[in-house]
Amino acid sequence: MSKKKKIQEVIINQKAAKWCFDKGYKIYPKAVEYKETKYKQKIATKFKLVVEFGSEKKMGEKEYTQKEWSIAIWSVYNYLYNKHSGSKD
C-alpha cells in the first residue's frame, strides 16, 4: 500500500500581492538555521518571515522549512490585503 502525500492548499492571490507591492510592503524569508554538507557548504534549513514596511521591519516567531516559507508568504499577502485594503476578495 502506498503512502498518501499530504497536500497543502495555497491561495495565490496576485491582486493581494500587487496591492502589497504598491503600498510598499516587502515580505521575504530569512534563514535562521543551517546544516553543513560534506563539502563544508552551509544550507539553510529553517526560515522566519520578515515583513518590511518603510523603515520598519518585523520578524515572525514561527519557523518554516524550505517547502513551507513560500506558502506562508502568500498567506501574509492575503492577510495584509484583507485587513488594510477595505476589499474582501
HTML snippet that shows the backbone in 3Dmol.js (N, CA, C, O; Angstrom):
<script src="https://3Dmol.org/build/3Dmol-min.js"></script>
<div id="view" style="width:600px;height:400px;position:relative"></div>
<script>
const pdb = `
ATOM      1  N   MET A   1       0.837  -1.168   0.000  1.00  0.00           N
ATOM      2  CA  MET A   1       0.000   0.000   0.000  1.00  0.00           C
ATOM      3  C   MET A   1       0.894   1.248   0.000  1.00  0.00           C
ATOM      4  O   MET A   1       1.839   1.337   0.784  1.00  0.00           O
ATOM      5  N   SER A   2       0.597   2.187  -0.863  1.00  0.00           N
ATOM      6  CA  SER A   2       1.408   3.398  -0.942  1.00  0.00           C
ATOM      7  C   SER A   2       0.940   4.433   0.086  1.00  0.00           C
ATOM      8  O   SER A   2      -0.222   4.468   0.493  1.00  0.00           O
ATOM      9  N   LYS A   3       1.886   5.257   0.478  1.00  0.00           N
ATOM     10  CA  LYS A   3       1.568   6.323   1.431  1.00  0.00           C
ATOM     11  C   LYS A   3       0.922   7.489   0.695  1.00  0.00           C
ATOM     12  O   LYS A   3       1.300   7.819  -0.429  1.00  0.00           O
ATOM     13  N   LYS A   4      -0.048   8.097   1.342  1.00  0.00           N
ATOM     14  CA  LYS A   4      -0.682   9.275   0.759  1.00  0.00           C
ATOM     15  C   LYS A   4       0.134  10.506   1.120  1.00  0.00           C
ATOM     16  O   LYS A   4       0.580  10.667   2.257  1.00  0.00           O
ATOM     17  N   LYS A   5       0.316  11.354   0.150  1.00  0.00           N
ATOM     18  CA  LYS A   5       1.032  12.599   0.385  1.00  0.00           C
ATOM     19  C   LYS A   5       0.044  13.648   0.879  1.00  0.00           C
ATOM     20  O   LYS A   5      -1.073  13.758   0.374  1.00  0.00           O
ATOM     21  N   LYS A   6       0.471  14.410   1.868  1.00  0.00           N
ATOM     22  CA  LYS A   6      -0.343  15.486   2.381  1.00  0.00           C
ATOM     23  C   LYS A   6      -0.155  16.688   1.465  1.00  0.00           C
ATOM     24  O   LYS A   6       0.970  17.139   1.252  1.00  0.00           O
ATOM     25  N   ILE A   7      -1.245  17.203   0.927  1.00  0.00           N
ATOM     26  CA  ILE A   7      -1.191  18.337   0.014  1.00  0.00           C
ATOM     27  C   ILE A   7      -1.742  19.561   0.737  1.00  0.00           C
ATOM     28  O   ILE A   7      -2.849  19.533   1.275  1.00  0.00           O
ATOM     29  N   GLN A   8      -0.967  20.617   0.739  1.00  0.00           N
ATOM     30  CA  GLN A   8      -1.407  21.857   1.368  1.00  0.00           C
ATOM     31  C   GLN A   8      -1.940  22.782   0.298  1.00  0.00           C
ATOM     32  O   GLN A   8      -1.288  23.014  -0.720  1.00  0.00           O
ATOM     33  N   GLU A   9      -3.122  23.306   0.529  1.00  0.00           N
ATOM     34  CA  GLU A   9      -3.739  24.208  -0.430  1.00  0.00           C
ATOM     35  C   GLU A   9      -3.177  25.610  -0.265  1.00  0.00           C
ATOM     36  O   GLU A   9      -3.065  26.123   0.849  1.00  0.00           O
ATOM     37  N   VAL A  10      -2.831  26.211  -1.372  1.00  0.00           N
ATOM     38  CA  VAL A  10      -2.271  27.555  -1.360  1.00  0.00           C
ATOM     39  C   VAL A  10      -3.186  28.451  -2.177  1.00  0.00           C
ATOM     40  O   VAL A  10      -3.571  28.115  -3.297  1.00  0.00           O
ATOM     41  N   ILE A  11      -3.528  29.593  -1.602  1.00  0.00           N
ATOM     42  CA  ILE A  11      -4.318  30.567  -2.348  1.00  0.00           C
ATOM     43  C   ILE A  11      -3.353  31.622  -2.860  1.00  0.00           C
ATOM     44  O   ILE A  11      -2.794  32.405  -2.093  1.00  0.00           O
ATOM     45  N   ILE A  12      -3.173  31.623  -4.162  1.00  0.00           N
ATOM     46  CA  ILE A  12      -2.282  32.595  -4.791  1.00  0.00           C
ATOM     47  C   ILE A  12      -3.145  33.735  -5.306  1.00  0.00           C
ATOM     48  O   ILE A  12      -3.830  33.611  -6.321  1.00  0.00           O
ATOM     49  N   ASN A  13      -3.099  34.834  -4.593  1.00  0.00           N
ATOM     50  CA  ASN A  13      -3.903  35.995  -4.929  1.00  0.00           C
ATOM     51  C   ASN A  13      -2.966  37.087  -5.439  1.00  0.00           C
ATOM     52  O   ASN A  13      -2.375  37.831  -4.657  1.00  0.00           O
ATOM     53  N   GLN A  14      -2.843  37.167  -6.754  1.00  0.00           N
ATOM     54  CA  GLN A  14      -1.927  38.135  -7.340  1.00  0.00           C
ATOM     55  C   GLN A  14      -2.372  39.573  -7.108  1.00  0.00           C
ATOM     56  O   GLN A  14      -1.549  40.486  -7.050  1.00  0.00           O
ATOM     57  N   LYS A  15      -3.677  39.764  -6.977  1.00  0.00           N
ATOM     58  CA  LYS A  15      -4.192  41.105  -6.676  1.00  0.00           C
ATOM     59  C   LYS A  15      -3.703  41.558  -5.300  1.00  0.00           C
ATOM     60  O   LYS A  15      -3.322  42.716  -5.126  1.00  0.00           O
ATOM     61  N   ALA A  16      -3.712  40.649  -4.327  1.00  0.00           N
ATOM     62  CA  ALA A  16      -3.231  40.965  -2.985  1.00  0.00           C
ATOM     63  C   ALA A  16      -1.736  41.254  -3.006  1.00  0.00           C
ATOM     64  O   ALA A  16      -1.277  42.196  -2.359  1.00  0.00           O
ATOM     65  N   ALA A  17      -0.971  40.451  -3.745  1.00  0.00           N
ATOM     66  CA  ALA A  17       0.478  40.659  -3.826  1.00  0.00           C
ATOM     67  C   ALA A  17       0.786  42.009  -4.480  1.00  0.00           C
ATOM     68  O   ALA A  17       1.650  42.743  -4.000  1.00  0.00           O
ATOM     69  N   LYS A  18       0.103  42.335  -5.548  1.00  0.00           N
ATOM     70  CA  LYS A  18       0.318  43.624  -6.222  1.00  0.00           C
ATOM     71  C   LYS A  18      -0.032  44.771  -5.289  1.00  0.00           C
ATOM     72  O   LYS A  18       0.691  45.765  -5.239  1.00  0.00           O
ATOM     73  N   TRP A  19      -1.134  44.651  -4.544  1.00  0.00           N
ATOM     74  CA  TRP A  19      -1.533  45.694  -3.602  1.00  0.00           C
ATOM     75  C   TRP A  19      -0.426  45.901  -2.567  1.00  0.00           C
ATOM     76  O   TRP A  19      -0.083  47.037  -2.241  1.00  0.00           O
ATOM     77  N   CYS A  20       0.131  44.803  -2.053  1.00  0.00           N
ATOM     78  CA  CYS A  20       1.211  44.894  -1.061  1.00  0.00           C
ATOM     79  C   CYS A  20       2.443  45.569  -1.655  1.00  0.00           C
ATOM     80  O   CYS A  20       3.046  46.429  -1.012  1.00  0.00           O
ATOM     81  N   PHE A  21       2.824  45.191  -2.874  1.00  0.00           N
ATOM     82  CA  PHE A  21       3.981  45.806  -3.536  1.00  0.00           C
ATOM     83  C   PHE A  21       3.753  47.308  -3.719  1.00  0.00           C
ATOM     84  O   PHE A  21       4.630  48.122  -3.427  1.00  0.00           O
ATOM     85  N   ASP A  22       2.565  47.657  -4.205  1.00  0.00           N
ATOM     86  CA  ASP A  22       2.246  49.065  -4.469  1.00  0.00           C
ATOM     87  C   ASP A  22       2.259  49.909  -3.199  1.00  0.00           C
ATOM     88  O   ASP A  22       2.626  51.083  -3.243  1.00  0.00           O
ATOM     89  N   LYS A  23       1.866  49.332  -2.079  1.00  0.00           N
ATOM     90  CA  LYS A  23       1.833  50.053  -0.806  1.00  0.00           C
ATOM     91  C   LYS A  23       3.207  50.101  -0.127  1.00  0.00           C
ATOM     92  O   LYS A  23       3.401  50.858   0.824  1.00  0.00           O
ATOM     93  N   GLY A  24       4.144  49.309  -0.605  1.00  0.00           N
ATOM     94  CA  GLY A  24       5.498  49.348  -0.063  1.00  0.00           C
ATOM     95  C   GLY A  24       5.858  48.216   0.877  1.00  0.00           C
ATOM     96  O   GLY A  24       6.894  48.275   1.539  1.00  0.00           O
ATOM     97  N   TYR A  25       5.028  47.186   0.951  1.00  0.00           N
ATOM     98  CA  TYR A  25       5.351  46.026   1.784  1.00  0.00           C
ATOM     99  C   TYR A  25       6.374  45.142   1.081  1.00  0.00           C
ATOM    100  O   TYR A  25       6.310  44.939  -0.131  1.00  0.00           O
ATOM    101  N   LYS A  26       7.304  44.628   1.848  1.00  0.00           N
ATOM    102  CA  LYS A  26       8.255  43.631   1.352  1.00  0.00           C
ATOM    103  C   LYS A  26       8.191  42.456   2.317  1.00  0.00           C
ATOM    104  O   LYS A  26       8.316  42.635   3.529  1.00  0.00           O
ATOM    105  N   ILE A  27       7.999  41.273   1.789  1.00  0.00           N
ATOM    106  CA  ILE A  27       7.910  40.073   2.619  1.00  0.00           C
ATOM    107  C   ILE A  27       8.909  39.069   2.060  1.00  0.00           C
ATOM    108  O   ILE A  27       8.878  38.742   0.874  1.00  0.00           O
ATOM    109  N   TYR A  28       9.793  38.583   2.925  1.00  0.00           N
ATOM    110  CA  TYR A  28      10.830  37.672   2.454  1.00  0.00           C
ATOM    111  C   TYR A  28      11.273  36.745   3.585  1.00  0.00           C
ATOM    112  O   TYR A  28      11.093  37.054   4.763  1.00  0.00           O
ATOM    113  N   PRO A  29      11.859  35.596   3.208  1.00  0.00           N
ATOM    114  CA  PRO A  29      12.349  34.662   4.231  1.00  0.00           C
ATOM    115  C   PRO A  29      13.750  35.048   4.697  1.00  0.00           C
ATOM    116  O   PRO A  29      14.541  35.596   3.930  1.00  0.00           O
ATOM    117  N   LYS A  30      14.043  34.759   5.947  1.00  0.00           N
ATOM    118  CA  LYS A  30      15.387  34.960   6.494  1.00  0.00           C
ATOM    119  C   LYS A  30      15.814  33.641   7.128  1.00  0.00           C
ATOM    120  O   LYS A  30      15.126  33.113   8.001  1.00  0.00           O
ATOM    121  N   ALA A  31      16.923  33.125   6.697  1.00  0.00           N
ATOM    122  CA  ALA A  31      17.421  31.852   7.231  1.00  0.00           C
ATOM    123  C   ALA A  31      17.823  32.023   8.691  1.00  0.00           C
ATOM    124  O   ALA A  31      18.488  32.993   9.056  1.00  0.00           O
ATOM    125  N   VAL A  32      17.405  31.060   9.527  1.00  0.00           N
ATOM    126  CA  VAL A  32      17.744  31.119  10.952  1.00  0.00           C
ATOM    127  C   VAL A  32      18.450  29.856  11.434  1.00  0.00           C
ATOM    128  O   VAL A  32      18.968  29.813  12.550  1.00  0.00           O
ATOM    129  N   GLU A  33      18.467  28.830  10.586  1.00  0.00           N
ATOM    130  CA  GLU A  33      19.149  27.583  10.959  1.00  0.00           C
ATOM    131  C   GLU A  33      19.777  26.981   9.707  1.00  0.00           C
ATOM    132  O   GLU A  33      19.192  27.004   8.624  1.00  0.00           O
ATOM    133  N   TYR A  34      20.978  26.442   9.881  1.00  0.00           N
ATOM    134  CA  TYR A  34      21.724  25.893   8.752  1.00  0.00           C
ATOM    135  C   TYR A  34      22.199  24.480   9.075  1.00  0.00           C
ATOM    136  O   TYR A  34      22.306  24.086  10.236  1.00  0.00           O
ATOM    137  N   LYS A  35      22.480  23.732   8.013  1.00  0.00           N
ATOM    138  CA  LYS A  35      23.199  22.471   8.186  1.00  0.00           C
ATOM    139  C   LYS A  35      24.391  22.513   7.245  1.00  0.00           C
ATOM    140  O   LYS A  35      24.378  23.216   6.234  1.00  0.00           O
ATOM    141  N   GLU A  36      25.412  21.759   7.589  1.00  0.00           N
ATOM    142  CA  GLU A  36      26.630  21.750   6.789  1.00  0.00           C
ATOM    143  C   GLU A  36      26.681  20.467   5.971  1.00  0.00           C
ATOM    144  O   GLU A  36      26.427  19.380   6.491  1.00  0.00           O
ATOM    145  N   THR A  37      27.008  20.596   4.691  1.00  0.00           N
ATOM    146  CA  THR A  37      27.129  19.432   3.832  1.00  0.00           C
ATOM    147  C   THR A  37      28.513  18.820   3.995  1.00  0.00           C
ATOM    148  O   THR A  37      29.375  19.378   4.674  1.00  0.00           O
ATOM    149  N   LYS A  38      28.713  17.682   3.373  1.00  0.00           N
ATOM    150  CA  LYS A  38      30.019  17.023   3.491  1.00  0.00           C
ATOM    151  C   LYS A  38      31.133  17.816   2.811  1.00  0.00           C
ATOM    152  O   LYS A  38      32.316  17.559   3.037  1.00  0.00           O
ATOM    153  N   TYR A  39      30.742  18.790   1.969  1.00  0.00           N
ATOM    154  CA  TYR A  39      31.730  19.638   1.296  1.00  0.00           C
ATOM    155  C   TYR A  39      31.889  20.991   1.989  1.00  0.00           C
ATOM    156  O   TYR A  39      32.380  21.950   1.392  1.00  0.00           O
ATOM    157  N   LYS A  40      31.476  21.058   3.238  1.00  0.00           N
ATOM    158  CA  LYS A  40      31.624  22.255   4.085  1.00  0.00           C
ATOM    159  C   LYS A  40      30.819  23.460   3.601  1.00  0.00           C
ATOM    160  O   LYS A  40      31.164  24.604   3.897  1.00  0.00           O
ATOM    161  N   GLN A  41      29.741  23.197   2.855  1.00  0.00           N
ATOM    162  CA  GLN A  41      28.842  24.268   2.454  1.00  0.00           C
ATOM    163  C   GLN A  41      27.696  24.338   3.452  1.00  0.00           C
ATOM    164  O   GLN A  41      27.264  23.314   3.980  1.00  0.00           O
ATOM    165  N   LYS A  42      27.210  25.534   3.707  1.00  0.00           N
ATOM    166  CA  LYS A  42      26.075  25.702   4.604  1.00  0.00           C
ATOM    167  C   LYS A  42      24.798  25.826   3.783  1.00  0.00           C
ATOM    168  O   LYS A  42      24.731  26.581   2.813  1.00  0.00           O
ATOM    169  N   ILE A  43      23.787  25.065   4.195  1.00  0.00           N
ATOM    170  CA  ILE A  43      22.485  25.099   3.540  1.00  0.00           C
ATOM    171  C   ILE A  43      21.444  25.473   4.587  1.00  0.00           C
ATOM    172  O   ILE A  43      21.397  24.882   5.666  1.00  0.00           O
ATOM    173  N   ALA A  44      20.608  26.461   4.261  1.00  0.00           N
ATOM    174  CA  ALA A  44      19.563  26.878   5.193  1.00  0.00           C
ATOM    175  C   ALA A  44      18.495  25.801   5.293  1.00  0.00           C
ATOM    176  O   ALA A  44      18.085  25.231   4.282  1.00  0.00           O
ATOM    177  N   THR A  45      18.044  25.522   6.514  1.00  0.00           N
ATOM    178  CA  THR A  45      17.011  24.509   6.731  1.00  0.00           C
ATOM    179  C   THR A  45      15.763  25.069   7.398  1.00  0.00           C
ATOM    180  O   THR A  45      14.679  24.505   7.242  1.00  0.00           O
ATOM    181  N   LYS A  46      15.891  26.160   8.134  1.00  0.00           N
ATOM    182  CA  LYS A  46      14.753  26.794   8.797  1.00  0.00           C
ATOM    183  C   LYS A  46      14.756  28.288   8.489  1.00  0.00           C
ATOM    184  O   LYS A  46      15.809  28.922   8.416  1.00  0.00           O
ATOM    185  N   PHE A  47      13.562  28.833   8.312  1.00  0.00           N
ATOM    186  CA  PHE A  47      13.402  30.233   7.941  1.00  0.00           C
ATOM    187  C   PHE A  47      12.328  30.894   8.787  1.00  0.00           C
ATOM    188  O   PHE A  47      11.409  30.233   9.270  1.00  0.00           O
ATOM    189  N   LYS A  48      12.451  32.205   8.963  1.00  0.00           N
ATOM    190  CA  LYS A  48      11.397  33.023   9.534  1.00  0.00           C
ATOM    191  C   LYS A  48      11.066  34.089   8.496  1.00  0.00           C
ATOM    192  O   LYS A  48      11.919  34.478   7.699  1.00  0.00           O
ATOM    193  N   LEU A  49       9.826  34.555   8.514  1.00  0.00           N
ATOM    194  CA  LEU A  49       9.426  35.585   7.566  1.00  0.00           C
ATOM    195  C   LEU A  49       9.674  36.966   8.146  1.00  0.00           C
ATOM    196  O   LEU A  49       9.476  37.203   9.338  1.00  0.00           O
ATOM    197  N   VAL A  50      10.110  37.868   7.282  1.00  0.00           N
ATOM    198  CA  VAL A  50      10.310  39.263   7.641  1.00  0.00           C
ATOM    199  C   VAL A  50       9.319  40.087   6.821  1.00  0.00           C
ATOM    200  O   VAL A  50       9.220  39.933   5.604  1.00  0.00           O
ATOM    201  N   VAL A  51       8.595  40.957   7.506  1.00  0.00           N
ATOM    202  CA  VAL A  51       7.684  41.888   6.838  1.00  0.00           C
ATOM    203  C   VAL A  51       8.280  43.277   7.024  1.00  0.00           C
ATOM    204  O   VAL A  51       8.483  43.746   8.145  1.00  0.00           O
ATOM    205  N   GLU A  52       8.554  43.915   5.900  1.00  0.00           N
ATOM    206  CA  GLU A  52       9.171  45.243   5.918  1.00  0.00           C
ATOM    207  C   GLU A  52       8.187  46.244   5.329  1.00  0.00           C
ATOM    208  O   GLU A  52       7.616  46.024   4.260  1.00  0.00           O
ATOM    209  N   PHE A  53       8.000  47.344   6.046  1.00  0.00           N
ATOM    210  CA  PHE A  53       7.122  48.413   5.564  1.00  0.00           C
ATOM    211  C   PHE A  53       7.800  49.729   5.891  1.00  0.00           C
ATOM    212  O   PHE A  53       7.907  50.105   7.059  1.00  0.00           O
ATOM    213  N   GLY A  54       8.257  50.429   4.869  1.00  0.00           N
ATOM    214  CA  GLY A  54       9.031  51.643   5.082  1.00  0.00           C
ATOM    215  C   GLY A  54      10.346  51.286   5.763  1.00  0.00           C
ATOM    216  O   GLY A  54      11.093  50.433   5.283  1.00  0.00           O
ATOM    217  N   SER A  55      10.621  51.941   6.880  1.00  0.00           N
ATOM    218  CA  SER A  55      11.862  51.649   7.606  1.00  0.00           C
ATOM    219  C   SER A  55      11.637  50.638   8.728  1.00  0.00           C
ATOM    220  O   SER A  55      12.568  50.310   9.463  1.00  0.00           O
ATOM    221  N   GLU A  56      10.427  50.154   8.861  1.00  0.00           N
ATOM    222  CA  GLU A  56      10.086  49.223   9.938  1.00  0.00           C
ATOM    223  C   GLU A  56      10.170  47.777   9.446  1.00  0.00           C
ATOM    224  O   GLU A  56       9.638  47.439   8.389  1.00  0.00           O
ATOM    225  N   LYS A  57      10.850  46.923  10.233  1.00  0.00           N
ATOM    226  CA  LYS A  57      10.970  45.501   9.911  1.00  0.00           C
ATOM    227  C   LYS A  57      10.491  44.691  11.107  1.00  0.00           C
ATOM    228  O   LYS A  57      10.831  44.989  12.251  1.00  0.00           O
ATOM    229  N   LYS A  58       9.702  43.666  10.827  1.00  0.00           N
ATOM    230  CA  LYS A  58       9.257  42.762  11.885  1.00  0.00           C
ATOM    231  C   LYS A  58       9.484  41.331  11.428  1.00  0.00           C
ATOM    232  O   LYS A  58       9.115  40.951  10.316  1.00  0.00           O
ATOM    233  N   MET A  59      10.097  40.545  12.304  1.00  0.00           N
ATOM    234  CA  MET A  59      10.335  39.140  12.004  1.00  0.00           C
ATOM    235  C   MET A  59       9.319  38.298  12.781  1.00  0.00           C
ATOM    236  O   MET A  59       9.106  38.508  13.975  1.00  0.00           O
ATOM    237  N   GLY A  60       8.706  37.356  12.091  1.00  0.00           N
ATOM    238  CA  GLY A  60       7.733  36.475  12.730  1.00  0.00           C
ATOM    239  C   GLY A  60       8.397  35.500  13.683  1.00  0.00           C
ATOM    240  O   GLY A  60       9.612  35.307  13.645  1.00  0.00           O
ATOM    241  N   GLU A  61       7.597  34.893  14.529  1.00  0.00           N
ATOM    242  CA  GLU A  61       8.087  33.927  15.506  1.00  0.00           C
ATOM    243  C   GLU A  61       8.175  32.513  14.925  1.00  0.00           C
ATOM    244  O   GLU A  61       9.055  31.737  15.294  1.00  0.00           O
ATOM    245  N   LYS A  62       7.262  32.191  14.021  1.00  0.00           N
ATOM    246  CA  LYS A  62       7.166  30.824  13.507  1.00  0.00           C
ATOM    247  C   LYS A  62       8.291  30.509  12.533  1.00  0.00           C
ATOM    248  O   LYS A  62       8.686  31.349  11.724  1.00  0.00           O
ATOM    249  N   GLU A  63       8.801  29.278  12.624  1.00  0.00           N
ATOM    250  CA  GLU A  63       9.842  28.825  11.704  1.00  0.00           C
ATOM    251  C   GLU A  63       9.219  27.957  10.616  1.00  0.00           C
ATOM    252  O   GLU A  63       8.276  27.205  10.862  1.00  0.00           O
ATOM    253  N   TYR A  64       9.761  28.076   9.417  1.00  0.00           N
ATOM    254  CA  TYR A  64       9.266  27.349   8.255  1.00  0.00           C
ATOM    255  C   TYR A  64      10.405  26.569   7.606  1.00  0.00           C
ATOM    256  O   TYR A  64      11.573  26.937   7.728  1.00  0.00           O
ATOM    257  N   THR A  65      10.052  25.492   6.918  1.00  0.00           N
ATOM    258  CA  THR A  65      11.031  24.731   6.147  1.00  0.00           C
ATOM    259  C   THR A  65      11.160  25.361   4.760  1.00  0.00           C
ATOM    260  O   THR A  65      10.450  26.309   4.425  1.00  0.00           O
ATOM    261  N   GLN A  66      12.074  24.817   3.967  1.00  0.00           N
ATOM    262  CA  GLN A  66      12.274  25.288   2.593  1.00  0.00           C
ATOM    263  C   GLN A  66      10.978  25.181   1.792  1.00  0.00           C
ATOM    264  O   GLN A  66      10.691  26.048   0.967  1.00  0.00           O
ATOM    265  N   LYS A  67      10.206  24.146   2.023  1.00  0.00           N
ATOM    266  CA  LYS A  67       8.964  23.938   1.271  1.00  0.00           C
ATOM    267  C   LYS A  67       7.815  24.797   1.772  1.00  0.00           C
ATOM    268  O   LYS A  67       6.869  25.039   1.023  1.00  0.00           O
ATOM    269  N   GLU A  68       7.864  25.262   3.005  1.00  0.00           N
ATOM    270  CA  GLU A  68       6.736  25.964   3.615  1.00  0.00           C
ATOM    271  C   GLU A  68       6.776  27.483   3.497  1.00  0.00           C
ATOM    272  O   GLU A  68       5.721  28.118   3.495  1.00  0.00           O
ATOM    273  N   TRP A  69       7.956  28.086   3.399  1.00  0.00           N
ATOM    274  CA  TRP A  69       8.013  29.542   3.510  1.00  0.00           C
ATOM    275  C   TRP A  69       7.316  30.267   2.366  1.00  0.00           C
ATOM    276  O   TRP A  69       6.740  31.332   2.592  1.00  0.00           O
ATOM    277  N   SER A  70       7.344  29.739   1.159  1.00  0.00           N
ATOM    278  CA  SER A  70       6.675  30.433   0.052  1.00  0.00           C
ATOM    279  C   SER A  70       5.160  30.421   0.228  1.00  0.00           C
ATOM    280  O   SER A  70       4.483  31.385  -0.129  1.00  0.00           O
ATOM    281  N   ILE A  71       4.634  29.336   0.776  1.00  0.00           N
ATOM    282  CA  ILE A  71       3.197  29.255   1.069  1.00  0.00           C
ATOM    283  C   ILE A  71       2.841  30.295   2.130  1.00  0.00           C
ATOM    284  O   ILE A  71       1.812  30.963   2.031  1.00  0.00           O
ATOM    285  N   ALA A  72       3.691  30.427   3.138  1.00  0.00           N
ATOM    286  CA  ALA A  72       3.444  31.391   4.217  1.00  0.00           C
ATOM    287  C   ALA A  72       3.457  32.821   3.697  1.00  0.00           C
ATOM    288  O   ALA A  72       2.684  33.652   4.173  1.00  0.00           O
ATOM    289  N   ILE A  73       4.309  33.123   2.739  1.00  0.00           N
ATOM    290  CA  ILE A  73       4.364  34.479   2.177  1.00  0.00           C
ATOM    291  C   ILE A  73       3.044  34.819   1.500  1.00  0.00           C
ATOM    292  O   ILE A  73       2.540  35.930   1.665  1.00  0.00           O
ATOM    293  N   TRP A  74       2.477  33.892   0.745  1.00  0.00           N
ATOM    294  CA  TRP A  74       1.177  34.138   0.113  1.00  0.00           C
ATOM    295  C   TRP A  74       0.095  34.365   1.163  1.00  0.00           C
ATOM    296  O   TRP A  74      -0.806  35.178   0.956  1.00  0.00           O
ATOM    297  N   SER A  75       0.175  33.664   2.270  1.00  0.00           N
ATOM    298  CA  SER A  75      -0.789  33.862   3.355  1.00  0.00           C
ATOM    299  C   SER A  75      -0.675  35.270   3.938  1.00  0.00           C
ATOM    300  O   SER A  75      -1.688  35.893   4.258  1.00  0.00           O
ATOM    301  N   VAL A  76       0.541  35.768   4.075  1.00  0.00           N
ATOM    302  CA  VAL A  76       0.746  37.119   4.609  1.00  0.00           C
ATOM    303  C   VAL A  76       0.226  38.156   3.615  1.00  0.00           C
ATOM    304  O   VAL A  76      -0.405  39.131   4.025  1.00  0.00           O
ATOM    305  N   TYR A  77       0.477  37.968   2.317  1.00  0.00           N
ATOM    306  CA  TYR A  77      -0.078  38.879   1.311  1.00  0.00           C
ATOM    307  C   TYR A  77      -1.596  38.961   1.465  1.00  0.00           C
ATOM    308  O   TYR A  77      -2.163  40.052   1.512  1.00  0.00           O
ATOM    309  N   ASN A  78      -2.244  37.810   1.543  1.00  0.00           N
ATOM    310  CA  ASN A  78      -3.704  37.777   1.670  1.00  0.00           C
ATOM    311  C   ASN A  78      -4.172  38.435   2.963  1.00  0.00           C
ATOM    312  O   ASN A  78      -5.161  39.168   2.968  1.00  0.00           O
ATOM    313  N   TYR A  79      -3.469  38.176   4.050  1.00  0.00           N
ATOM    314  CA  TYR A  79      -3.836  38.758   5.342  1.00  0.00           C
ATOM    315  C   TYR A  79      -3.759  40.289   5.290  1.00  0.00           C
ATOM    316  O   TYR A  79      -4.707  40.972   5.679  1.00  0.00           O
ATOM    317  N   LEU A  80      -2.637  40.825   4.814  1.00  0.00           N
ATOM    318  CA  LEU A  80      -2.459  42.275   4.750  1.00  0.00           C
ATOM    319  C   LEU A  80      -3.491  42.923   3.832  1.00  0.00           C
ATOM    320  O   LEU A  80      -4.053  43.968   4.157  1.00  0.00           O
ATOM    321  N   TYR A  81      -3.731  42.301   2.697  1.00  0.00           N
ATOM    322  CA  TYR A  81      -4.694  42.836   1.738  1.00  0.00           C
ATOM    323  C   TYR A  81      -6.089  42.876   2.346  1.00  0.00           C
ATOM    324  O   TYR A  81      -6.774  43.896   2.261  1.00  0.00           O
ATOM    325  N   ASN A  82      -6.513  41.778   2.958  1.00  0.00           N
ATOM    326  CA  ASN A  82      -7.853  41.716   3.543  1.00  0.00           C
ATOM    327  C   ASN A  82      -8.005  42.666   4.734  1.00  0.00           C
ATOM    328  O   ASN A  82      -9.083  43.220   4.950  1.00  0.00           O
ATOM    329  N   LYS A  83      -6.949  42.853   5.492  1.00  0.00           N
ATOM    330  CA  LYS A  83      -7.020  43.701   6.683  1.00  0.00           C
ATOM    331  C   LYS A  83      -6.991  45.193   6.351  1.00  0.00           C
ATOM    332  O   LYS A  83      -7.718  45.976   6.962  1.00  0.00           O
ATOM    333  N   HIS A  84      -6.156  45.590   5.389  1.00  0.00           N
ATOM    334  CA  HIS A  84      -5.906  47.011   5.177  1.00  0.00           C
ATOM    335  C   HIS A  84      -6.501  47.608   3.901  1.00  0.00           C
ATOM    336  O   HIS A  84      -6.598  48.830   3.799  1.00  0.00           O
ATOM    337  N   SER A  85      -6.896  46.801   2.940  1.00  0.00           N
ATOM    338  CA  SER A  85      -7.329  47.370   1.652  1.00  0.00           C
ATOM    339  C   SER A  85      -8.789  47.780   1.652  1.00  0.00           C
ATOM    340  O   SER A  85      -9.200  48.584   0.816  1.00  0.00           O
ATOM    341  N   GLY A  86      -9.572  47.253   2.557  1.00  0.00           N
ATOM    342  CA  GLY A  86     -11.011  47.551   2.546  1.00  0.00           C
ATOM    343  C   GLY A  86     -11.768  46.632   1.611  1.00  0.00           C
ATOM    344  O   GLY A  86     -12.995  46.705   1.533  1.00  0.00           O
ATOM    345  N   SER A  87     -11.064  45.773   0.902  1.00  0.00           N
ATOM    346  CA  SER A  87     -11.685  44.824  -0.020  1.00  0.00           C
ATOM    347  C   SER A  87     -11.628  43.427   0.594  1.00  0.00           C
ATOM    348  O   SER A  87     -10.660  43.086   1.274  1.00  0.00           O
ATOM    349  N   LYS A  88     -12.641  42.636   0.362  1.00  0.00           N
ATOM    350  CA  LYS A  88     -12.689  41.276   0.910  1.00  0.00           C
ATOM    351  C   LYS A  88     -12.716  40.230  -0.201  1.00  0.00           C
ATOM    352  O   LYS A  88     -13.563  39.337  -0.201  1.00  0.00           O
ATOM    353  N   ASP A  89     -11.778  40.346  -1.152  1.00  0.00           N
ATOM    354  CA  ASP A  89     -11.702  39.383  -2.278  1.00  0.00           C
ATOM    355  C   ASP A  89     -11.289  38.024  -1.806  1.00  0.00           C
ATOM    356  O   ASP A  89     -11.175  37.100  -2.611  1.00  0.00           O
TER     357      ASP A  89
END
`;
const viewer = $3Dmol.createViewer("view");
viewer.addModel(pdb, "pdb");
viewer.setStyle({}, {cartoon: {color: "spectrum"}});
viewer.zoomTo();
viewer.render();
</script>
